[in-house]
Amino acid sequence: MATTKRKRATTRADNQASSDDLLKYYREMLLIRRFEEKAGQLYGMGLIGGFCHLYIGQEAVVVGMQSAITGDDGVITSYRDHGHMLACGMDAGGVMAELTGREGGYSRGKGGSMHMFSKEKNFYGGHGIVGGQVPLGTGIAFNYKYRGENRVCLTYLGDGAVNQGQVYEAFNMAALWQLPVIYCIENNQYAMGTSTQRHSSSPDLYQRGVAYGIPGEQVDGMDVLAVKEAGERAVAHCREGKGPYILELKTYRYRGHSMSDPAKYRTKDELDKMRKEHDPIDMVKKLLIDGNIIDEAGLKDIDKEVKAEVAKAAEFAQNSPEPDVSELFTDILIDA
Amino acid sequence: MPIEVLMPALSPTMTEGTLAKWNVKEGDTIASGDVIAEIETDKATMEVEAVDEGTVGKIVIAEGTENVAVNAVIAYILEEGEDASALDNVSASPAAAAPAAEEAPAAPAAESAPAASMASAAPVAASGAIERSDAEPRAMSVMNATQDEKTYTKFKTQTVREALRDAMAEEMRGDENVFVMGEEVAQYQGAYKVTQGLLDEFGDKRVVDTPITEIGFTGMATGAAFMGLKPIVEFMTFNFAMQAIDHIINSAAKTLYMSGGQLGCPIVFRGPNGAAARVGAQHSQCYASWYAHCPGLKVIAPWSAADAKGLLKAAIRDPNPIVFLENEIMYGQSFEVPDDEDFVLPIGQAKIEREGTDVTIVAFSIMVGKALKAAEKLAEQGISAEVINLRTIRPLDVNTIIRSVMKTNRLVTCEEGWHFAGIGAEIASVVMEHAFDYLDAPVARVTGEDVPMPYAANLEVLALPQEQHIVDAAKAVCYR
């Protein structure tokens, strides 16, 4: 029977996050933020073209979910994907070089910001059509079940994608065949410029699986510990062979939908309030300081390391050559 | 060294903008993410966030300045430990000179290589299999490797339906990763009974009945194929695959390229294509030219049972996404098929079904039968027609077509689909490019009429290309 839950009251004591875990989350979230800020800067300099969708503000979602799975599990998402790739352990330089369209990028410059993959890290894209990744991720889970492997596929989608018909086609089959897939709905409250209130008949997206008997819960997606804890429940459900699970991760993107979006559809106060009161990185920072796990100087060292890693990635992305012209005609078909 | 803050671009096409407002002043301490300024173009206003932390050392461009070039230095930030004296050298730098009169520096990606490659690539892309300058088609070494039916000695009579079923069953026996998925493929034994018996032999893990949910199961099967499984997706008819065409093109066909070769997609999309009988406009359409348009796909359209068996086996073994266009009317027709489990036909090779000297008739799928009948009628009238069964639409066997046209000097193309941007249009172009001087008459195209398929029996006959149209076209190009 499907159960849907409102956000559980999550207390810090419940979470049992170790000092090492907290430091790890801090570092990983910071890496994503600094990486995205740098990507925004390179875009502004004309070094990154096309569409570039930044993940700033949503870092706790991918870092929390990633900490609930193992490296053998699969991850797939749509086009706001840089954070997912870094959370999967993909190299920042390789990701940034894909953004700049260079040979050193994960797709050798042929995919770009929205289409990037790493078979090695079980990251299956990076898909540009809203909702398209949902059946694909369900198919990855179908593959795990077909082969009898106890792996799960995290299939991320945004609050905009939940209104695509194919999402429900996938939900139905995943429930029907009990596939090990976790649908992580990143509800950042705006489908491009249209707020959830204006695009969704019910604001409770975690209930979108009720008709298919898929359990769902709403989670504070700005709280990495709450995300991790919910993620672990969902993963356990899948690994026990009980089929799909839905997590609605309430989050917020600080930047516009893409680089050219001035985000006039929301107020400055709304954004400032999220930044000041719910910032996922500040939250962990406070836990670290209040818990005497690390002092300001120690945090500064981490900041410097992260900054150096991002600077190195940006340098690599600018110095890596453009793909050889012969690449235009490679990877279209595999030689039979 | 102080950190330069550059005028950012809001989009790849922006070259300059207005620095509308500074939110900070010299001496302010800033952190990453702080909004330091606002810029405007004719389209939008955008906030500029600090990427680095430090102290605002110098504001170079005053607020309100218009036409500030992208990438011009608008301010300097002093890093921890730096003081204003660090600015002494930089502020004199010419880079600080604000509004650029000329166009902003273009992104490196916009210049040189891609443009150059486009120019050099064009002839390659356009030439297909043969360079235009080649008077003689390239020697076809592959041809020697062809396992055509002729090289087999033992045959059995089979319907197209049985041949397709046997092809799937044989490949499923040989490879655990091959499975069939679609509507009514298992318990119902196939809406057109093509998958008859497969459930009994392979069980419901490998013969999967789906809900009626084309985009869903097509996307799912594509995701499974990314992981190395080899799905055979049956569409009850290809008309319903229009619901799923996004995954066929955007996911299955393009991901190998977009992933820089990391993720292949060994999948077969199969089912009846084209007109059946009296099922009206939404169930009667040929999709050959739709799919053949797209790089990353192979498109096959068998005619005989031997085609069906040999090509479907090849398609299942192929590591690429394949659109396999069958024809409902052909399912019940019988042909001789080599009685050998190793019988496989090469993808990308046409077959000359009937040799002739006066005119070449190119056809695929059900039109091959009509072309052969037309050739008989033409023979009675003293015209020797050569009939080519394309078998594969993409990659097109340009060599076989060109070689034939060089012999006959006349060409008729046949297809059920509409003429506009159809397969006949492509073949006519290819022949014009490679054998222009060999043509003694303009290429004639026999196609479906340019109308949605009518239901009324008399109108349906009129909408579809018939044997007599081929006869008439062949005579016309022979000026008879």
Contacts between the chains, C-beta under 8 A, distances in Angstrom:
chain1	res1	chain2	res2	distance
A	33	B	32	7.6
A	33	B	33	7.5
A	34	B	32	6.9
A	37	B	32	5.8
A	37	B	33	6.7
A	37	B	49	6.9
A	37	B	51	4.8
A	38	B	51	6.3
A	40	B	8	7.8
A	40	B	49	7.1
A	40	B	51	7.4
A	41	B	6	7.9
A	41	B	8	7.2
A	41	B	51	4.7
A	43	B	8	7.5
A	43	B	9	7.1
A	44	B	6	6.8
A	44	B	7	7.8
A	44	B	8	2.6
A	44	B	9	5.4
A	44	B	48	7.9
A	44	B	70	7.6
A	45	B	6	6.0
A	45	B	8	7.1
A	45	B	9	7.3
A	45	B	70	7.7
A	45	B	71	5.6
A	45	B	107	7.9
A	46	B	9	5.4
A	46	B	12	6.8
A	46	B	70	6.3
A	46	B	71	6.8
A	46	B	104	7.6
A	46	B	105	7.4
A	46	B	106	7.0
A	46	B	107	3.7
A	46	B	110	8.0
A	47	B	107	6.0
A	47	B	108	7.2
A	47	B	109	7.7
A	49	B	12	4.8
A	49	B	107	6.4
A	49	B	109	5.9
A	49	B	110	7.9
A	50	B	12	6.7
A	56	B	33	7.5
A	76	B	223	7.7
A	100	B	109	7.4
A	101	B	109	5.2
A	105	B	260	7.6
A	106	B	259	7.9
A	106	B	260	6.7
A	106	B	262	8.0
A	107	B	258	5.9
A	107	B	259	5.4
A	107	B	260	3.8
A	107	B	262	7.5
A	108	B	260	3.9
A	108	B	261	7.8
A	109	B	260	7.8
A	110	B	257	5.9
A	110	B	258	6.3
A	110	B	260	5.5
A	111	B	258	4.2
A	111	B	259	6.4
A	111	B	260	6.7
A	115	B	255	8.0
A	115	B	258	3.9
A	115	B	259	7.4
A	116	B	259	7.8
A	117	B	255	7.6
A	117	B	258	7.5
A	117	B	259	4.0
A	117	B	260	7.8
A	117	B	262	5.2
A	117	B	263	5.6
A	118	B	262	7.3
A	119	B	259	7.8
A	119	B	262	4.7
A	119	B	263	6.4
A	124	B	223	7.5
A	124	B	226	6.0
A	124	B	263	7.0
A	125	B	255	7.2
A	125	B	258	7.7
A	125	B	259	7.3
A	125	B	263	7.8
A	126	B	258	7.7
A	127	B	251	7.3
A	128	B	250	7.5
A	129	B	246	6.0
A	129	B	250	5.5
A	132	B	219	6.6
A	132	B	246	6.5
A	132	B	247	6.9
A	132	B	250	6.5
A	132	B	251	6.2
A	134	B	219	7.3
A	135	B	215	6.8
A	135	B	216	5.1
A	135	B	217	7.6
A	135	B	218	7.3
A	135	B	219	2.6
A	135	B	220	4.8
A	135	B	222	7.6
A	135	B	223	6.6
A	135	B	247	6.9
A	136	B	219	5.3
A	136	B	220	7.4
A	136	B	222	6.1
A	136	B	223	3.7
A	136	B	226	7.1
A	136	B	247	7.7
A	136	B	251	6.1
A	137	B	223	6.2
A	138	B	216	7.8
A	138	B	219	7.4
A	138	B	220	5.0
A	138	B	223	6.5
A	139	B	219	6.5
A	139	B	220	3.8
A	139	B	221	6.1
A	139	B	222	6.1
A	139	B	223	2.4
A	139	B	224	4.2
A	139	B	225	7.6
A	139	B	226	7.4
A	139	B	227	7.7
A	140	B	223	4.8
A	140	B	224	7.1
A	140	B	226	6.9
A	140	B	227	5.8
A	142	B	220	5.7
A	142	B	223	7.1
A	142	B	224	5.1
A	143	B	223	7.2
A	143	B	224	4.5
A	143	B	227	3.9
A	143	B	228	7.6
A	143	B	229	5.3
A	146	B	179	7.3
A	146	B	205	7.0
A	146	B	224	7.1
A	146	B	229	6.2
A	165	B	215	7.2
A	166	B	215	4.5
A	166	B	216	5.6
A	166	B	219	6.3
A	169	B	211	7.5
A	169	B	213	4.1
A	169	B	215	6.1
A	169	B	216	2.6
A	169	B	217	7.5
A	169	B	219	8.0
A	170	B	216	5.3
A	170	B	219	7.0
A	170	B	220	6.7
A	172	B	211	6.0
A	172	B	213	6.7
A	172	B	216	7.2
A	173	B	210	7.0
A	173	B	211	6.6
A	173	B	213	6.9
A	173	B	216	5.9
A	173	B	217	6.8
A	173	B	220	6.3
A	176	B	211	7.2
A	254	B	33	7.5
A	256	B	46	7.8
A	259	B	10	6.8
A	259	B	11	7.0
A	260	B	10	5.2
A	260	B	11	4.4
A	260	B	43	7.8
A	260	B	44	6.6
A	261	B	44	7.9
A	262	B	44	4.4
A	262	B	45	5.2
A	262	B	46	5.2
A	262	B	47	7.9
A	275	B	33	7.8
A	322	B	108	7.4
A	322	B	109	6.7
A	322	B	113	5.0
A	322	B	114	7.6
A	325	B	113	5.9
A	325	B	114	7.8
A	325	B	116	6.8
A	325	B	117	3.5
A	325	B	120	7.1
A	325	B	121	7.5
A	328	B	117	5.5
A	328	B	121	5.6
A	329	B	121	7.2
A	329	B	124	7.4
A	330	B	261	6.8
A	331	B	256	5.2
A	331	B	257	4.8
A	331	B	259	7.6
A	331	B	260	6.2
A	331	B	261	4.1
A	332	B	256	7.0
A	332	B	257	5.7
A	332	B	295	5.3
A	332	B	296	5.7
A	333	B	256	7.3
A	333	B	296	6.8
A	333	B	298	7.2
A	333	B	320	4.9
A	334	B	256	6.8
A	334	B	264	5.3
A	334	B	319	4.2
A	334	B	320	5.6
A	336	B	314	8.0
A	336	B	317	7.4
A	336	B	318	4.8
A	336	B	319	6.2
A	336	B	320	7.1
A	336	B	347	7.0
